[in-house]
C-alpha cells in the first residue's frame, strides 16, 4: 500500500481553519500530533502529562482524575472541564448543568479523538472556539479508553487507514473489543467506565471512531440514538443533535453522512446501504436504554490524519456549542423520559430493530471503480480510482421498525437465589435497581420462559458461547426462595433491565451464554430402560394414540432417539429445568 503524502496546502488550510495559540502557557499544551503537523500521535505518557498540565494551567476550569486502572496497571484518565465551578456529579446536578462525556480511543488504532479532543479543549478554554460553552455544561473528556491497547503501538496496526505513522491496537490487553462490552461489561475498563457514567449521569455520550471499509469522498458519519429507537419524545432531541452537528460539519467543508457507510454486500458498492439501530453491546445502542443521548462519530479511514483530526475537532466544537445552547432543555426531556420509563409495565417494548424492504435511491459521492477477478485471491475484487470522483446512485434501506416486541412485565423480574450474587453484581454495574427478598414466596403466580429451541453458537464471541432462544412466556406457579432478587419494572432504567433480562433481547445475559447450563441435558435414561418404560406407558390408550400420531411424521418415525425421548419426557425423572430460563416475571411487586 502506498501512503498518500500530506500536502503543504492541506496543512496550511488546516492551520488557517484553527485559531492560532498566542499564550506561551497554552502553547505548552500542544500534542505530539499538533507539533508534527498531524502526522504522528503521542504515547500514553503524553495523556498523563497533558491531563495534569491542563489542570495546572486552568485550575478554575479543569480537574485531572483517575477513574480506573487497566489490567496492565495503567491509570485511566478523565479531564473534567467546566467554567461553572462544577467538578463533581453533585455540583453539576445542583447547578442543573448538562454533562457531556466524550471518549477517544475505545479502538486505540482509531486515535483521532485523542488529538482532536486536546486541541478543541485547549481552544475552548481560551475562548477561541465554542466561546462560553463551558460556562453552561460539564465536559468529561476521556482521551483514551482502551489504554493498554493504545500502548500496543506500531506502524500499520490499521493497514486500511491513512495515518498516523504509528498507532495503538483495536483490542485490550485481554483481547476484548470494548465496543462490544457495554451490556456484558466483562472488562475492568468497561466496569470503570460504567462507574464513571453512573456517578455523572451524562446527558450525551460521544464515541469517537474511524471507519473501516471502501473508498469514497464522504469524510465522516454521525449516528445518534434515540432517533429510531428508545423513548419516543426523546427522539426529537436526538434528531436535533444529529442534524445540527451534520449541518455544522457541512458548513465547515465536510461531507457528513447520517448512517454508517457499510455496503449490504461486502466490497460491492452497487449493493448500496442499509441503516440500522445498534444493539446495546455498542455505545450508541446502550445509552438510549438509559434515556440518554449517544453519538457515534466515524471519520473515514482513507482520509489522511490531518483531515480526520480536523473533522473530529470540528465535531467536538459543534457538540460543545449545541450542548451549551440546548443541553438544559434536553436534560429536562431526558428526565421526563426517565419518568415515562417507570410506566412501561404492561406495555409493548421493542427489543431490537430492523430495516424494512422499502428501498429508495440515494446519491453517494464515491469514485470510479471496476469489479474484476483478482489474480491473487481469484475472487471478484473492487478497485477504486481516487483521481476520478463519481456520484453513485445506489439503493438505501432506511425505514426502521421494531424487530422483536415484548410486553413488559407488570411487576418485574425475579432472579432466583442461586443466581442472585452474580446477577446482582451485574445490575449494580449498570445502576439498575433491585431488592433481595427476605422471605420465601411459595406457590407464586409467575410467567416462565421455556425454550422450544435453543441454538448455541459454534464459535466463541468475545469469550462467550452465545445462545439464541425460541419460545414464549407462559403462566406457571413456582416456589420462590428467600434471597431471590426482585427487579422492578417501575424504574428509570426499565429498558436497560429488559435488555439484560428478557431472554430474546439481542444482548441479554442469556444471549451471551450466561445461562447455558439450563440448555444442556444433564440427566439421561438408558435406552434399554426407556424401552421398558415405553412399553409400560403404551398401555395407556391416550399415550398410545399420541405416539401413533407422532409416527405419521417421517423424521420422528425414522429417529430412534426422538421416539424414545417421547416417552422419557413423560416420565417423572424428566428434568423439569431443562430449557427453562431461571429468571421469571411477576405481575405484582413482592411484599
N, C-alpha and C positions, 0 to 999 in steps of 0.2 A: 504494500500500500504506500502511496506517495502522500506525504503530508502537504496540505495546502499552505503556502507561505503567507505570513501575516503582512499585509501591505502597510507601508508608511501612511498612505492615505486613510486606511481604515483606523489605524491608531490615532491619527490626528483627529479624525471625526469623533472617535470615542472620547478623547480627552476634551475636545471642544464641547461635547454634549454634557460633560461633567464639570461642575464648578471647580475652579482652582482652589487649593487649600493654601491660605495665606499664613496662618499662625504656625510658627515652628513647632509648638507643642502638639498641635493637631497633626502636623505632617509626620511627627514621630509615630503616629498610629497607623501608618500605611502598612500594607501587607507585602509579603514577598511577591505576590501576584501583581499588585499595582506597580511596584518598583521595577518589575521585569517587563512591563508593558503587557501584562496579562498573558504571558507565555508559560509561566510556572505557577505552582501553588506551594505553600509552605507545609512543613510538617506539623504535628500536633503540638509540639512545644511552643510554636508560634501562637496557637489558640490560647494556651495557658497564659503566655506573656501578655498578649493583647487584652485578654479578659481583665487581668489585673491593671494594665495600663489605662484602659478606658475608665475603670472605676477610680483610679488615682487622678486622671485628667479631669473627669466630670463628677466630683464627689456629691454634687447636689442632684445628679440625674441618673447615675449608673451604679449598680451593685454587681459584683462578680461572685457567683455562688457555685458550689458543687451540688449536684442533685443525685449523684450515684457514682458507683465505681464499676468499671468493666471487669470481665473475667480475667483479663491480664493485669489488673490492678491500676488502670489509668483513671484519673478523675474525669467525670462528665460535667462539663461547664455550661452554665447558662448566664447570660447577661440580662439583668433586669433593668430596663431603661424607662424612665418617666420623669418629666419635669413637674409633675403634680405632687411629688413627695410621697408616692405610694410604692413602697418597696416590699410589701408583704401582702398576701392574699386578703388579710383582714383590712388593711388600709385601702386597698383597691375597692373592696366591697363597700366599705364605709363611705368612700367618696363617689360611689356609683360609676366607677371608671370601667370601660370595656377593656378586656385583656386580649391581646393577640399573641399567639405563640408561633414563631417562625423557626423551622428547623432545616438545617442543611445536612448533607452527608449521611442520610439514612442508608443510601448506597454510596459508599465512600469514594468510588471512582467517579461518581457524578457530583463533583465538588463545587460547581458554580455558586451554590448558595452561600458557602462559607465566605468566599472572597467578595461576592456582591453584597452580602449582609454587613460585613465590617465596613465596607465603603459607604453604603447607604446610611448606616447608623451614625458614622462619624459626621457625615454631611447633615443629617437631620439634627444632631446635637448642636452643630454650628449654625443652624438655620439656613443652610444653603439649599436644601430640598425639604419638602414637606414642612415648611415653616410653621411652628406652633402645634404640629401634630402630636408631639409627645407631651404637650400640656393636657391633652384630653384623652389619654389612653395609657396603658402599660404595655410595653413590648417585652416579651420574653424571647430572647434570641439564643438558640442552641446552634452554634456554628457547625458542630459535627456530632451527629447522633451515634453513628457506628464508629466509635473511636478506635477500637482495635483493628477494624478493617481498614481504617484510614492509614494506619502505620504499616500495613502490608503494601508498601509503597514501591512502585516500579513503573517504568515506561510500558506502554501498550497493554496495561491491565484492561483497557476497553479498546479493542482493536477497531471497532466501528465508531470511533469518536475522535474528533479533531481537537487535541489539546486537553489539558495542559501537557507539558513534556513528561511529567510523571504524575501518578495519581494513586489513590488507595484502591481497595478491593470491595467487591459488592457485598460480601457476607461478613459475619462477625468471626471472632477467633474460634467460636464453637460451631462455625459454618451454618449459622442461621441467617435467613433473609428477614431482616427486621420488618420490612413492609409486607410480611405475611403473618405477623405475630401480634397484631393489636388485640384480637379477641383471646387467642390461646395464651398469650403472654408467657411463653416458656423462658424467655431470656432475662438475665439480670438487667440488661439495658432497657427492655420494654417495661419491666416492673418498676424501674426507676422513673421512666417517662410517665407512667400512669400515676405514680405518687405525685409527680410534679403537676400533672393535669388535675388530679383530684384536689390538690391543695389550691390551685389558682383558678380552676374552672374557666379556661379561656373561652371567650365568645367565638373566636376564629382560630383554627389550627391550619397552618400553611406548611406544606411538604414540598421541598424544592428538589427536583429531579432533572435528569437528561434522558431523552428518549433512546430507544433502540430503533432499528428498522430501516426503511427505504430512504432514498434521496429525493428531496423536493425543496421548494422555496420557503414554505412556511417555517417560522423560526421558533414558535412556542405554542403550546396548547394549555388552556386554562379550564380546568374542570372543577365544578363546585357542587356540593350537595349540602343541605337538601335543595334540589331543583326538581328532580324527577321522583324523589323518594322522601320518606320521613313525614314530619308534620306538615300538613297542607298549607297552613298560614305562613309558616316559617320559610316555605319555598320562595315566597316573594322576596324575602331578604337575601336568600341565596342567589336568586336570579339577578337581583340588583347588584350584588357584589361581583358576580361573574361578568355581567355585561358591562359594568362600569370599568373594571380592570381591563377587559378586552378593548374597550373604546380608548382608554388612556394609552395602551400599548400601540394601538393603531395610529394614534396621533403622534406618537414618538417614533414612527417609522417601522414598526414591527408588522408581521403578518400572522396575527394570532388566530387560533382555532378554538372552538368550544368543545372539542371532542379529542380523544386520543387517536392519532392517525396511524392505526394499525390495520392492514388490509384484511378483508374477510378471508381471503386465501393467501397464505404466506407467499411473498415475493411476486405477487401478481397484481399490479396496480389496477387492472381493468375490473377486478372483483369489487373495488370500492370499499366502503367503510360501514361499520355497524356500531352505533353508540350503545352504551350500557350504564348500569349502576354497579359500582364495585361492591363486593361483599365485605363484611367488616373485618376480614383479615388485613385489609388495606386501610390506610389512614383516612382517605376520603369516603370510605364506606362505613367506618367505625363511628366517627363523631356525629353524624346525623342521628344515630341511635341515642346519643346523649342530648339531642335537641340543640346542637351547636353547629356552627358553620365550618366546613372543611374545604380546603382548596388544594388541588394537586397541580403543581406547575411543572411542565415538561418542556425545557428548551430542546432544540433539535440538535442531535449529536453531530450532524455533518456540518453545522456552522462552527466556525473556529472559536477558540476560547475567548478572545476579546469580545466578539459579538455576543456570545452566550452570557458572559458576565454582565455586559451592558443590559441585555434584555431582562435578566434576573434582577439586576439593580432597579431597572425601571418598574418592574412588577412590585418590588418591595416598597418603592416610593409611592406608587399608586395605592397600595394596601394601607400604608400609613395614613395617607390623606383620606381615604374612604372610611376607614375605621374611626378616625378622628371626627369626621363630619357626620357619620351615620351610626357609629357604634352604640351610642347611648340608646337610640331608638331601637336598633336591632337587639340590644341586650334585653330591653323590655319585652320584645317579641319572643326571644328565647325563653325568658322566664314564664311568659304566658304559655309557651309550648310545654314547659315542664308541668304546669297545672293541667293542661289538656291531657298529657300522657297519663296522669293519675286516674283518668276516667276511661281508659281503654278497655277495662274489663268487660267481657261480653260482646265486644265489637270486632269486626273483621280487621286484621292487621296483615300487611304484606311482609313476607319473609325475604323475598328477593324479587328481581325484575328481569324482564326480557324485552327484546325488540320484536315488534310485530312484523308481519310480512309486507307491510306498506313500504314502498320504495319511492324515493324521489331522486332526481338527478342534480348533482351539485357541480360547480366549477371549482377545481382544485389546482393550485399552482405547482406543477411538477416540472419535470424535464423530459425531453425526448428520450425514448428508451427502445430497446429491442429485446425480444424474448427468443433466444436461440439455445440449442443444446450445448452443454459445456463439454469440452474435450477432457476436462479434469474429472468431473463427477458423472458425466453422462446425463445429468438432469437438465431440464429446461431452466435457464437462468436469465435474470433480468440484468441488463447493462444500461446505465444511465449516462447521458451526455450533459454534464453540468454547464457546458457552454451554450446550450440551446434550451432556454426556458420554454415551457409548453403548458397551456391550460388543459387539464384533463376534465372531461365530462364523465363522471363516474357515479354509480349508484350509491345511495346513502339510505340506510335503515335507521331512523332515529325516533320512531314513535315507540315509547317505552310504556309498558304496562306491568302490573304485578304478575309474577310467575306462579308463586305459591302463596295462598292466603289462608290463614287460620283464624278462628275466633279465639281471642284472648281469653284465658280463664277468668271467671268472675271473681274468684278469690285470690288464687295464686298457685304456686308450685310447692310441693313438699318433697324434700330431698331426704331419703332415709338416713338413719343414724350411721349406718355403715359407711356412708359417703360424705357425712356432714363435715368432717375435718378438711378434706382437700377441696370440696366444692365451696365450703365457706371461705377458705383462703382465696379461691379464685374470685368469688364475689367481692371479697374485700379489695382485691387488686383493682376492680372496676368501680368501686364505690356503690355497688348495688346493695340495697337494704335487705335484711333478713333478720329473723329471730329464731332462737332454739326453743323447742317445745319441752317443757319441764315434766310433762306427764304423758303417759301413753294415751292413744286415741283408738280404742278397739272398735271394730266394725264401722269404719268410716266410709261414707259415700265418696268415691273418688272417680276421676277419669284416668284410665290407664292406657298406655300405648303398647300394643303387642304387634311386633313387626310381622307382616305377611311374608316379607322377603328382606334379607339383609345382605348387601353386597360389600365385601371387604376388599379394599384396593389391593392389587397385586404388587404395587410398588410403594415404597416409603415416600411420604411427602413431609418435609421438614421434621423428619424423625418420627412421624406418625403413620399408622396404617388407617387411612380414612375409611369411613363407613357411610353407606347410603341406605336408608331405610324406606320401605314401603309399608303403609299401614294407616291406622286412624285411632284417635282417642275413643274409648268406649267406657260406658259406666260400669263400675265394679264396686265391690265392698272389700276393703282391706283393713288390716290392723296396722296402725302407725305407732311405732315405738317412741318412747321418750328419747330425747336427744336429736330428733329429726329437725331439719331446718324448714321453716316456713318463709317463702319468698313472696311477698305480696305483690300483686299486680298494681296496686294503688301506690305508685311511687313515680317520681320524675323520670327514672331510668327504666320504665316499664318495657320499652322497646329493646333495650340492651339486655334485660333479664330474659326476654323471649328469645333473643338471638343466641343466648347462652344455653337455654334450657329446652327450647322447642326441638324435638328430635329431628324434624325435617328442615330446620334452618341451616343454611349452607355452611356456616362456621360454628355451629353449636358444639358443645363439649363432646357430645356423642358422635358428631360428624368427624371430629378429629381423633376418634378411636378411643376416647377415654372410658367408654363403657363396653368395649369389645368383648369382654368376658361373658356378657349376657347373650351374645350371639354365637357362642361356641357350645356345641354339645359336650357335656361333662360326664353324663351317665348313660350307659347303654344296656340293652337287653341282648344277650347272646341269641344268635339266630335259632339255635335248636330250642331255646326256651320260648322265643317268640312263636315258633311253630306250634308248640303245645298250648300257649296262651290263645293263639288264633283259633285252634280247633275248639277250645272251650267257649270262646266268645261267639263262634259261629252257631252255637246252639240257640242264641238269641235271635229270633226272626228279624228284628229291626236291624241288628248289626249285619246279619247275612244279606238283607236287602240292600243296605248301604254299600257293602263290599261289592256285590254283584253290579250295582250301578256304576261304581268306580271302574270296574273291569271293562266297561264299554269304552273307556279312554285307553287307546293303544299304548301311549307312553307309560301309563300306570301299569297296564297289564304286562308289559314287557320288562318291568323293573322289579326284580325280587326285593330290592331294598325298599321301594315305595310300598309294595304290598305288605311287607312285614311291619313297616312303620305305621301303616293304617291301624294295626292292632296295638302296637306299642303306645301310640298316642292315647288310646282309650284305657290303658292300664293305669292303676293307681300309682305306679312307680314313675310315670312320666313326669319330667321336671317342669313344674308349673312356671318356673322363672325363665325358661329358655325363650329367647327372643322377646322378653318383657323388659322394656325400658324401666329402670327402677324409680325414676322420678315420676310423680303423679301430680295431677291437678285437682284442685278443690274449688267448690263454688263459694265457700264461706271461709273467712279467716278463722283459724282455730282460736279458742279462748285461752 
